[in-house]
Amino acid sequence: MGMTDHQFDTYQKSLLRELKRIKASADEQGAKIAELDELIADTEQQLQRS
């Protein structure tokens, strides 16, 4: 059995918070991770469509 739309949105919000936390940590260390920025943008776009 799959997730409901609400469950999936909740999962994506949690994932987005975690990705942003990781990005902040990387930024503090001076690291830039292009794929991480893309993942954050993709997740934000998906949540806006919901």
ROROFI-522848 format. One record per atom (N, C-alpha, C): residue number from 1; x, y, z. Coordinates in steps of 0.001 Angstrom, whole numbers, padded with zeros to 6 digits. Example, Ala and Ser with C-alpha at 12.3 -4.5 7.8 and 13.67 -1.06 7.14 Angstrom:
<pts>
(pt 1; (013190; -005690; 007800))
(pt 1; (012300; -004500; 007800))
(pt 1; (013200; -003300; 007800))
(pt 2; (012850; -002250; 007080))
(pt 2; (013670; -001060; 007140))
(pt 2; (012900; 000030; 007870))
</pts>
This chain:
<pts>
(pt 1; (000843; -001174; 000000))
(pt 1; (000000; 000000; 000000))
(pt 1; (000892; 001242; 000000))
(pt 2; (000523; 002212; -000827))
(pt 2; (001316; 003429; -000961))
(pt 2; (000908; 004494; 000032))
(pt 3; (001568; 005632; -000099))
(pt 3; (001285; 006771; 000776))
(pt 3; (000147; 007607; 000186))
(pt 4; (-000574; 008263; 001073))
(pt 4; (-001557; 009236; 000619))
(pt 4; (-000807; 010498; 000191))
(pt 5; (-001493; 011392; -000511))
(pt 5; (-000862; 012655; -000919))
(pt 5; (-000373; 013440; 000290))
(pt 6; (-001182; 013452; 001339))
(pt 6; (-000802; 014184; 002561))
(pt 6; (000449; 013575; 003185))
(pt 7; (000510; 012257; 003256))
(pt 7; (001685; 011601; 003823))
(pt 7; (002932; 011904; 002996))
(pt 8; (002784; 011898; 001673))
(pt 8; (003916; 012174; 000803))
(pt 8; (004382; 013616; 000961))
(pt 9; (003447; 014561; 001052))
(pt 9; (003815; 015961; 001274))
(pt 9; (004549; 016130; 002598))
(pt 10; (004075; 015454; 003630))
(pt 10; (004733; 015513; 004942))
(pt 10; (006146; 014951; 004853))
(pt 11; (006300; 013853; 004136))
(pt 11; (007620; 013255; 003926))
(pt 11; (008534; 014245; 003199))
(pt 12; (008021; 014881; 002137))
(pt 12; (008840; 015820; 001381))
(pt 12; (009233; 017029; 002221))
(pt 13; (008351; 017511; 003065))
(pt 13; (008679; 018642; 003944))
(pt 13; (009801; 018260; 004903))
(pt 14; (009727; 017056; 005435))
(pt 14; (010774; 016570; 006332))
(pt 14; (012095; 016439; 005581))
(pt 15; (012026; 015892; 004376))
(pt 15; (013219; 015755; 003550))
(pt 15; (013824; 017118; 003236))
(pt 16; (012980; 018088; 002916))
(pt 16; (013454; 019432; 002600))
(pt 16; (014162; 020066; 003799))
(pt 17; (013599; 019898; 004997))
(pt 17; (014253; 020422; 006203))
(pt 17; (015624; 019794; 006381))
(pt 18; (015726; 018492; 006156))
(pt 18; (017002; 017788; 006316))
(pt 18; (018007; 018250; 005259))
(pt 19; (017569; 018406; 004031))
(pt 19; (018463; 018882; 002972))
(pt 19; (018984; 020275; 003278))
(pt 20; (018121; 021140; 003775))
(pt 20; (018542; 022500; 004126))
(pt 20; (019517; 022492; 005295))
(pt 21; (019317; 021593; 006249))
(pt 21; (020250; 021474; 007375))
(pt 21; (021622; 021032; 006876))
(pt 22; (021633; 020065; 005967))
(pt 22; (022892; 019578; 005395))
(pt 22; (023574; 020692; 004611))
(pt 23; (022797; 021458; 003835))
(pt 23; (023356; 022566; 003060))
(pt 23; (023983; 023607; 003981))
(pt 24; (023305; 023939; 005070))
(pt 24; (023844; 024914; 006014))
(pt 24; (025168; 024427; 006600))
(pt 25; (025232; 023154; 006923))
(pt 25; (026458; 022576; 007460))
(pt 25; (027582; 022629; 006426))
(pt 26; (027257; 022295; 005188))
(pt 26; (028263; 022338; 004120))
(pt 26; (028718; 023771; 003889))
(pt 27; (027781; 024717; 003900))
(pt 27; (028130; 026128; 003697))
(pt 27; (029077; 026622; 004781))
(pt 28; (028851; 026194; 006015))
(pt 28; (029719; 026599; 007123))
(pt 28; (031153; 026141; 006895))
(pt 29; (031289; 025007; 006197))
(pt 29; (032618; 024455; 005940))
(pt 29; (033185; 024942; 004609))
(pt 30; (032426; 025811; 003934))
(pt 30; (032898; 026366; 002674))
(pt 30; (032700; 025451; 001479))
(pt 31; (031905; 024410; 001628))
(pt 31; (031676; 023476; 000532))
(pt 31; (030420; 023860; -000237))
(pt 32; (030491; 023714; -001541))
(pt 32; (029336; 023949; -002403))
(pt 32; (029009; 022626; -003093))
(pt 33; (027778; 022205; -002970))
(pt 33; (027355; 020933; -003549))
(pt 33; (026192; 021225; -004504))
(pt 34; (026491; 021257; -005803))
(pt 34; (025490; 021625; -006807))
(pt 34; (024291; 020677; -006771))
(pt 35; (024540; 019399; -006620))
(pt 35; (023446; 018430; -006611))
(pt 35; (022507; 018670; -005433))
(pt 36; (023047; 019106; -004324))
(pt 36; (022231; 019394; -003145))
(pt 36; (021316; 020582; -003417))
(pt 37; (021855; 021609; -004051))
(pt 37; (021036; 022761; -004419))
(pt 37; (019916; 022358; -005369))
(pt 38; (020220; 021476; -006308))
(pt 38; (019207; 020995; -007257))
(pt 38; (018123; 020185; -006544))
(pt 39; (018524; 019341; -005621))
(pt 39; (017551; 018543; -004857))
(pt 39; (016615; 019440; -004057))
(pt 40; (017172; 020473; -003437))
(pt 40; (016364; 021407; -002662))
(pt 40; (015370; 022114; -003580))
(pt 41; (015840; 022612; -004713))
(pt 41; (014959; 023314; -005650))
(pt 41; (013867; 022384; -006176))
(pt 42; (014220; 021162; -006536))
(pt 42; (013233; 020198; -007041))
(pt 42; (012171; 019898; -005995))
(pt 43; (012593; 019712; -004765))
(pt 43; (011662; 019399; -003685))
(pt 43; (010735; 020577; -003410))
(pt 44; (011289; 021784; -003413))
(pt 44; (010458; 022974; -003205))
(pt 44; (009420; 023124; -004317))
(pt 45; (009829; 022876; -005561))
(pt 45; (008891; 022965; -006681))
(pt 45; (007777; 021938; -006549))
(pt 46; (008115; 020731; -006163))
(pt 46; (007118; 019682; -006002))
(pt 46; (006122; 020050; -004916))
(pt 47; (006596; 020616; -003823))
(pt 47; (005696; 021004; -002735))
(pt 47; (004786; 022162; -003141))
(pt 48; (005261; 023047; -004003))
(pt 48; (004440; 024165; -004459))
(pt 48; (003295; 023696; -005361))
(pt 49; (003505; 022586; -006059))
(pt 49; (002473; 022037; -006938))
(pt 49; (001344; 021372; -006158))
(pt 50; (001650; 020985; -004931))
(pt 50; (000677; 020230; -004145))
(pt 50; (-000455; 021103; -003646))
</pts>
